[in-house]
């Protein structure tokens, strides 16, 4: 080997898609929609299971306009969307953060949780709900932002003794809920 460098065969660690990841066997009675729903739920279960091992810490990645990637460490958890009830991955972002500006512009995110050699990644469109970002249409009247921020916080393993204080700080910091709709879930766990 030139230069004496060890060459790794990374294909051994290549990500696998939902059903292969979890050993889900497609039964003859399942439609593709049922299979995809089962695989996505199970894959989000892996995201939650792995996330729970390390305080629900996740690396969030968002593309910059020049194509480079902005990453940061956040707490994120799986919860039901406040309107549709579909599972999403939620995180809370401080108003004015670079990540929030990029999410407004690009509208997509990827989150990865890991523990040792097990990992799970979720990517998809990011919906923003906050003091400066409202859901489209009549939905804005049906979302209680403080309750949504609390739901994300608890889905990411958080607890609080004084929710009034929590709500006040979230409002002062103009915190925004980010709900990532899982289009693709990959991983080893």
Backbone as CSV, one residue per row, in Angstrom:
resi,resn,N_x,N_y,N_z,CA_x,CA_y,CA_z,C_x,C_y,C_z
1,UNK,0.845,-1.180,0.000,0.000,0.000,0.000,0.881,1.231,0.000
2,UNK,0.614,2.177,-0.926,1.418,3.392,-0.979,1.323,4.155,0.344
3,UNK,2.484,4.610,0.821,2.503,5.431,2.027,2.193,4.645,3.293
4,UNK,1.989,3.343,3.199,1.733,2.522,4.360,0.399,2.783,5.047
5,UNK,-0.540,3.416,4.354,-1.836,3.720,4.966,-2.766,2.518,4.890
6,UNK,-3.467,2.304,5.965,-4.457,1.238,6.019,-5.689,1.677,5.241
7,UNK,-6.153,0.855,4.366,-7.341,1.181,3.584,-8.544,0.454,4.180
8,UNK,-9.541,1.211,4.601,-10.735,0.620,5.190,-11.758,0.328,4.109
9,UNK,-12.465,-0.738,4.269,-13.549,-1.076,3.365,-14.835,-0.564,3.983
10,UNK,-15.158,0.683,3.704,-16.282,1.347,4.340,-17.631,0.792,3.923
11,UNK,-17.655,0.012,2.850,-18.943,-0.549,2.455,-19.499,-1.478,3.536
12,UNK,-18.662,-1.958,4.440,-19.156,-2.766,5.549,-20.027,-1.946,6.490
13,UNK,-19.824,-0.624,6.484,-20.552,0.257,7.382,-21.566,1.117,6.638
14,UNK,-21.867,0.757,5.414,-22.790,1.555,4.612,-24.179,1.562,5.245
15,UNK,-24.873,2.718,5.179,-26.217,2.775,5.763,-27.182,1.859,5.026
16,UNK,-28.120,1.352,5.773,-29.166,0.520,5.204,-30.483,1.241,5.395
17,UNK,-31.385,1.077,4.458,-32.676,1.744,4.535,-33.567,1.056,5.561
18,UNK,-34.721,1.673,5.818,-35.626,1.324,6.903,-35.840,-0.162,7.134
19,UNK,-36.446,-0.881,6.197,-36.852,-2.251,6.480,-35.644,-3.178,6.611
20,UNK,-34.611,-2.961,5.831,-33.416,-3.788,5.957,-32.737,-3.532,7.294
21,UNK,-32.761,-2.290,7.724,-32.141,-1.900,8.981,-32.692,-2.681,10.155
22,UNK,-33.960,-2.919,10.165,-34.595,-3.504,11.327,-34.990,-4.957,11.140
23,UNK,-34.605,-5.547,10.025,-34.938,-6.930,9.788,-36.431,-7.136,9.584
24,UNK,-37.126,-6.104,9.162,-38.569,-6.188,8.965,-38.849,-7.030,7.727
25,UNK,-39.583,-8.074,7.908,-39.942,-8.937,6.798,-41.280,-8.491,6.234
26,UNK,-41.325,-8.265,4.956,-42.559,-7.855,4.297,-43.457,-9.073,4.136
27,UNK,-44.582,-9.036,4.847,-45.528,-10.138,4.751,-46.361,-10.028,3.488
28,UNK,-46.897,-11.143,3.043,-47.689,-11.156,1.819,-48.946,-10.310,1.963
29,UNK,-49.423,-10.125,3.199,-50.660,-9.381,3.425,-50.431,-7.875,3.524
30,UNK,-49.166,-7.408,3.546,-48.896,-5.981,3.715,-48.832,-5.267,2.374
31,UNK,-49.459,-4.117,2.335,-49.323,-3.265,1.158,-48.024,-2.479,1.297
32,UNK,-47.513,-1.885,0.202,-46.317,-1.040,0.316,-46.509,0.097,1.317
33,UNK,-47.694,0.679,1.383,-47.947,1.772,2.332,-47.850,1.269,3.768
34,UNK,-48.401,0.060,4.041,-48.312,-0.510,5.381,-46.863,-0.827,5.729
35,UNK,-46.115,-1.363,4.764,-44.710,-1.693,4.994,-43.922,-0.422,5.292
36,UNK,-44.115,0.630,4.483,-43.384,1.875,4.688,-43.736,2.498,6.020
37,UNK,-45.012,2.451,6.410,-45.433,3.007,7.685,-44.788,2.253,8.837
38,UNK,-44.774,0.934,8.754,-44.174,0.106,9.792,-42.671,0.370,9.866
39,UNK,-41.999,0.410,8.730,-40.558,0.624,8.708,-40.211,1.999,9.266
40,UNK,-40.970,3.042,8.887,-40.672,4.383,9.361,-40.868,4.475,10.864
41,UNK,-41.941,3.912,11.384,-42.182,3.938,12.820,-41.067,3.197,13.542
42,UNK,-40.714,2.011,13.058,-39.649,1.249,13.694,-38.318,1.980,13.616
43,UNK,-38.029,2.634,12.498,-36.789,3.370,12.353,-36.757,4.541,13.312
44,UNK,-37.873,5.227,13.491,-37.919,6.312,14.462,-37.802,5.753,15.877
45,UNK,-38.250,4.530,16.088,-38.027,3.873,17.372,-36.526,3.712,17.608
46,UNK,-35.780,3.353,16.564,-34.327,3.225,16.688,-33.700,4.587,17.008
47,UNK,-34.188,5.639,16.377,-33.694,6.989,16.653,-33.912,7.317,18.135
48,UNK,-35.098,7.011,18.642,-35.415,7.275,20.048,-34.573,6.394,20.976
49,UNK,-34.472,5.122,20.657,-33.722,4.192,21.507,-32.251,4.602,21.604
50,UNK,-31.646,4.920,20.477,-30.236,5.312,20.478,-30.073,6.684,21.125
51,UNK,-30.974,7.613,20.807,-30.896,8.952,21.392,-30.978,8.928,22.907
52,UNK,-31.802,8.050,23.438,-32.005,7.975,24.890,-30.741,7.551,25.626
53,UNK,-29.809,6.913,24.930,-28.589,6.454,25.592,-27.628,7.599,25.895
54,UNK,-27.834,8.773,25.283,-26.915,9.896,25.502,-27.655,11.228,25.515
55,UNK,-28.646,11.350,26.366,-29.358,12.613,26.596,-30.026,13.168,25.338
56,UNK,-30.358,12.318,24.399,-31.002,12.723,23.146,-30.177,13.760,22.394
57,UNK,-28.854,13.668,22.529,-27.982,14.555,21.762,-27.959,14.102,20.314
58,UNK,-28.103,15.063,19.414,-28.108,14.769,17.984,-27.284,15.817,17.260
59,UNK,-26.648,15.406,16.194,-25.984,16.353,15.305,-27.007,16.722,14.240
60,UNK,-27.273,18.021,14.115,-28.185,18.496,13.074,-27.333,19.125,11.975
61,UNK,-27.650,18.792,10.735,-26.931,19.314,9.579,-27.913,20.031,8.662
62,UNK,-27.513,21.236,8.252,-28.323,22.054,7.353,-27.397,22.597,6.272
63,UNK,-27.842,22.564,5.026,-27.025,23.074,3.926,-26.992,24.594,3.921
64,UNK,-25.817,25.113,3.598,-25.666,26.548,3.372,-25.904,26.810,1.883
65,UNK,-26.182,28.063,1.510,-26.413,28.364,0.096,-25.236,27.996,-0.811
66,UNK,-23.995,28.011,-0.275,-22.832,27.676,-1.103,-22.609,26.164,-1.212
67,UNK,-23.488,25.378,-0.583,-23.377,23.922,-0.651,-22.625,23.314,0.514
68,UNK,-21.938,24.111,1.301,-21.280,23.570,2.487,-22.343,23.245,3.533
69,UNK,-21.938,22.562,4.588,-22.890,22.088,5.580,-22.599,22.732,6.936
70,UNK,-23.642,23.261,7.562,-23.552,23.806,8.919,-24.059,22.721,9.853
71,UNK,-23.273,22.394,10.866,-23.695,21.374,11.831,-23.624,21.940,13.240
72,UNK,-24.430,21.388,14.104,-24.360,21.727,15.523,-24.975,20.591,16.328
73,UNK,-24.685,20.621,17.608,-25.185,19.609,18.529,-26.433,20.149,19.213
74,UNK,-27.504,19.366,19.190,-28.792,19.778,19.765,-29.387,18.602,20.540
75,UNK,-30.440,18.878,21.291,-31.271,17.820,21.852,-32.473,17.671,20.931
76,UNK,-32.810,16.461,20.569,-33.928,16.225,19.659,-34.662,14.961,20.075
77,UNK,-35.966,14.935,19.831,-36.757,13.763,20.169,-37.899,13.542,19.205
78,UNK,-38.417,12.343,19.207,-39.541,11.982,18.346,-40.840,12.280,19.089
79,UNK,-41.763,12.935,18.396,-43.078,13.242,18.952,-44.090,13.246,17.824
80,UNK,-45.363,13.277,18.173,-46.419,13.365,17.176,-46.601,14.819,16.766
81,UNK,-46.774,15.032,15.459,-47.024,16.377,14.951,-48.295,16.916,15.604
82,UNK,-48.302,18.186,16.035,-49.462,18.715,16.769,-50.752,18.777,15.959
83,UNK,-50.680,18.745,14.648,-51.895,18.796,13.821,-52.204,17.463,13.156
84,UNK,-51.203,16.863,12.509,-51.453,15.644,11.742,-51.373,14.384,12.584
85,UNK,-50.649,14.437,13.698,-50.446,13.244,14.519,-49.358,12.325,13.991
86,UNK,-48.774,12.658,12.842,-47.698,11.842,12.263,-46.421,12.036,13.079
87,UNK,-45.591,10.998,13.205,-44.346,11.150,13.955,-43.357,12.060,13.219
88,UNK,-42.734,12.952,13.980,-41.709,13.860,13.471,-40.575,13.892,14.484
89,UNK,-39.431,14.407,14.067,-38.328,14.644,14.989,-38.316,16.138,15.279
90,UNK,-38.381,16.483,16.560,-38.447,17.879,16.958,-37.207,18.344,17.688
91,UNK,-36.885,19.602,17.477,-35.839,20.282,18.219,-36.262,21.726,18.399
92,UNK,-35.640,22.411,19.323,-35.964,23.806,19.593,-34.728,24.634,19.290
93,UNK,-34.918,25.732,18.523,-33.803,26.574,18.093,-34.031,27.994,18.586
94,UNK,-32.971,28.599,19.082,-33.042,29.972,19.574,-33.219,30.933,18.406
95,UNK,-34.083,31.932,18.584,-34.284,32.950,17.556,-32.969,33.638,17.243
96,UNK,-32.738,33.926,15.979,-31.502,34.583,15.569,-30.348,33.646,15.288
97,UNK,-30.498,32.361,15.544,-29.419,31.404,15.297,-29.195,31.217,13.798
98,UNK,-27.942,30.999,13.422,-27.612,30.756,12.014,-28.400,29.559,11.481
99,UNK,-28.543,28.533,12.306,-29.288,27.327,11.907,-30.716,27.684,11.511
100,UNK,-31.335,28.585,12.268,-32.714,28.981,11.984,-32.797,29.747,10.660
101,UNK,-31.854,30.631,10.421,-31.836,31.366,9.139,-31.688,30.399,7.964
102,UNK,-30.805,29.409,8.117,-30.606,28.432,7.040,-31.846,27.564,6.845
103,UNK,-32.481,27.160,7.938,-33.696,26.350,7.817,-34.794,27.128,7.099
104,UNK,-34.906,28.415,7.367,-35.894,29.230,6.660,-35.606,29.263,5.167
105,UNK,-34.337,29.307,4.823,-33.961,29.423,3.410,-34.008,28.084,2.678
106,UNK,-33.463,27.058,3.297,-33.324,25.746,2.652,-34.535,24.853,2.914
107,UNK,-35.036,24.862,4.159,-36.240,24.108,4.483,-36.066,22.621,4.678
108,UNK,-34.824,22.158,4.874,-34.561,20.730,5.085,-33.474,20.584,6.140
109,UNK,-33.499,19.437,6.815,-32.468,19.156,7.815,-32.235,17.660,7.903
110,UNK,-31.105,17.314,8.471,-30.764,15.934,8.768,-30.276,15.892,10.210
111,UNK,-30.730,14.897,10.958,-30.306,14.725,12.346,-29.765,13.321,12.533
112,UNK,-28.686,13.201,13.296,-28.078,11.900,13.567,-27.835,11.750,15.061
113,UNK,-28.277,10.630,15.601,-27.926,10.227,16.964,-27.031,9.007,16.849
114,UNK,-26.120,8.841,17.833,-25.260,7.663,17.789,-24.829,7.272,19.179
115,UNK,-24.456,6.045,19.303,-23.872,5.499,20.522,-22.947,4.375,20.079
116,UNK,-21.671,4.525,20.396,-20.666,3.571,19.940,-20.782,3.452,18.420
117,UNK,-21.010,2.247,17.889,-21.101,2.067,16.437,-22.545,1.972,15.950
118,UNK,-23.511,2.240,16.800,-24.912,2.265,16.370,-25.323,3.710,16.135
119,UNK,-26.033,3.940,15.045,-26.485,5.285,14.733,-27.791,5.248,13.956
120,UNK,-28.491,6.367,13.990,-29.734,6.513,13.236,-29.807,7.959,12.748
121,UNK,-30.107,8.133,11.469,-30.243,9.462,10.876,-31.624,9.628,10.287
122,UNK,-32.161,10.826,10.451,-33.463,11.196,9.893,-33.244,12.434,9.048
123,UNK,-33.764,12.420,7.827,-33.682,13.628,7.007,-35.021,13.884,6.336
124,UNK,-35.288,15.176,6.117,-36.528,15.546,5.461,-36.814,17.029,5.584
125,UNK,-37.984,17.433,5.104,-38.366,18.838,5.197,-38.542,19.261,6.652
126,UNK,-38.132,20.489,6.930,-38.215,21.030,8.286,-39.299,22.093,8.343
127,UNK,-40.261,21.868,9.207,-41.351,22.821,9.425,-41.000,23.668,10.645
128,UNK,-41.112,24.985,10.514,-40.774,25.909,11.593,-42.046,26.502,12.174
129,UNK,-42.144,26.467,13.498,-43.293,27.043,14.190,-42.745,27.838,15.370
130,UNK,-42.897,29.155,15.299,-42.357,29.996,16.353,-42.880,31.410,16.250
131,UNK,-42.318,32.317,17.053,-42.808,33.692,17.057,-42.634,34.392,15.711
132,UNK,-41.651,33.961,14.932,-41.404,34.561,13.614,-41.702,33.601,12.466
133,UNK,-42.197,32.426,12.783,-42.457,31.387,11.777,-43.775,30.703,12.108
134,UNK,-44.771,30.929,11.288,-46.091,30.346,11.527,-46.379,29.258,10.515
135,UNK,-47.136,28.240,10.937,-47.573,27.240,9.962,-48.493,27.900,8.939
136,UNK,-48.585,27.291,7.798,-49.395,27.861,6.714,-50.891,27.666,6.959
137,UNK,-51.668,28.589,6.450,-53.122,28.460,6.481,-53.720,28.678,7.853
138,UNK,-54.828,28.010,8.074,-55.564,28.164,9.331,-54.911,27.425,10.492
139,UNK,-53.864,26.661,10.233,-53.238,25.852,11.277,-52.681,26.715,12.403
140,UNK,-52.308,27.950,12.095,-51.713,28.821,13.106,-52.631,28.991,14.309
141,UNK,-53.932,28.942,14.115,-54.883,29.106,15.212,-55.003,27.852,16.076
142,UNK,-54.443,26.732,15.622,-54.627,25.463,16.318,-53.376,24.971,17.044
143,UNK,-52.317,25.773,17.053,-51.078,25.338,17.688,-50.770,26.224,18.884
144,UNK,-50.586,25.591,20.018,-50.193,26.252,21.257,-48.664,26.162,21.323
145,UNK,-47.955,27.257,20.967,-46.496,27.219,20.890,-45.839,26.819,22.212
146,UNK,-46.216,27.400,23.350,-45.570,26.943,24.594,-45.745,25.438,24.839
147,UNK,-46.924,24.908,24.560,-47.160,23.475,24.745,-46.303,22.657,23.777
148,UNK,-46.144,23.136,22.541,-45.329,22.424,21.554,-43.860,22.425,21.981
149,UNK,-43.349,23.560,22.438,-41.957,23.621,22.894,-41.728,22.687,24.084
150,UNK,-42.698,22.617,24.993,-42.595,21.689,26.131,-42.598,20.234,25.647
151,UNK,-43.454,19.938,24.664,-43.532,18.568,24.138,-42.211,18.143,23.504
152,UNK,-41.587,19.048,22.774,-40.282,18.734,22.173,-39.245,18.529,23.265
153,UNK,-39.240,19.422,24.246,-38.294,19.344,25.359,-38.412,17.998,26.085
154,UNK,-39.623,17.575,26.365,-39.805,16.303,27.073,-39.527,15.104,26.167
155,UNK,-39.838,15.209,24.866,-39.514,14.120,23.927,-38.008,13.923,23.839
156,UNK,-37.260,14.999,24.067,-35.798,14.936,24.049,-35.238,14.659,25.445
157,UNK,-36.079,14.130,26.330,-35.619,13.691,27.633,-35.589,14.757,28.716
158,UNK,-36.061,15.968,28.418,-36.005,17.048,29.386,-37.109,16.981,30.432
159,UNK,-36.819,17.521,31.593,-37.807,17.683,32.654,-37.644,19.092,33.213
160,UNK,-38.685,19.619,33.808,-38.624,20.966,34.365,-39.561,21.066,35.552
161,UNK,-39.131,21.782,36.583,-39.943,21.949,37.787,-40.838,23.178,37.740
162,UNK,-40.531,24.114,36.837,-41.290,25.372,36.785,-41.607,25.714,35.325
163,UNK,-42.687,25.140,34.811,-43.038,25.337,33.405,-43.321,26.800,33.075
164,UNK,-43.824,27.580,34.011,-44.051,29.008,33.743,-42.728,29.707,33.440
165,UNK,-41.699,29.377,34.195,-40.366,29.947,33.954,-39.838,29.481,32.605
166,UNK,-39.983,28.203,32.318,-39.550,27.649,31.032,-40.231,28.407,29.891
167,UNK,-41.549,28.553,29.968,-42.298,29.245,28.915,-41.821,30.685,28.751
168,UNK,-41.559,31.368,29.861,-41.109,32.763,29.803,-39.754,32.868,29.107
169,UNK,-38.821,31.997,29.465,-37.488,32.025,28.860,-37.574,31.698,27.367
170,UNK,-38.380,30.711,27.002,-38.535,30.358,25.585,-39.066,31.555,24.790
171,UNK,-40.023,32.282,25.354,-40.584,33.458,24.684,-39.544,34.572,24.582
172,UNK,-38.804,34.817,25.665,-37.778,35.862,25.654,-36.704,35.578,24.617
173,UNK,-36.347,34.319,24.452,-35.307,33.926,23.500,-35.853,33.674,22.095
174,UNK,-37.156,33.912,21.913,-37.828,33.739,20.623,-37.551,32.349,20.040
175,UNK,-37.668,31.339,20.902,-37.393,29.963,20.490,-38.421,29.486,19.478
176,UNK,-37.939,28.705,18.524,-38.764,28.173,17.447,-38.733,26.654,17.471
177,UNK,-39.881,26.043,17.291,-39.972,24.592,17.151,-39.613,24.220,15.718
178,UNK,-38.754,23.236,15.572,-38.395,22.695,14.260,-38.874,21.258,14.239
179,UNK,-39.750,20.941,13.308,-40.295,19.591,13.161,-39.813,19.018,11.846
180,UNK,-38.954,18.009,11.910,-38.414,17.380,10.709,-39.297,16.190,10.357
181,UNK,-39.889,16.266,9.168,-40.750,15.201,8.661,-39.864,14.136,8.018
182,UNK,-39.840,12.916,8.557,-38.888,11.907,8.099,-39.213,11.384,6.693
183,UNK,-38.421,11.801,5.730,-38.512,11.242,4.374,-37.584,10.045,4.215
184,UNK,-36.453,10.103,4.907,-35.482,9.017,4.828,-34.934,8.781,6.231
185,UNK,-34.904,7.532,6.620,-34.331,7.146,7.909,-33.327,6.036,7.621
186,UNK,-32.077,6.246,8.041,-31.032,5.262,7.815,-30.293,5.031,9.118
187,UNK,-29.498,3.987,9.155,-28.691,3.754,10.336,-28.290,2.301,10.484
188,UNK,-27.684,2.025,11.619,-27.233,0.673,11.922,-27.984,0.084,13.105
189,UNK,-28.728,0.920,13.830,-29.317,0.481,15.077,-30.690,0.002,14.944
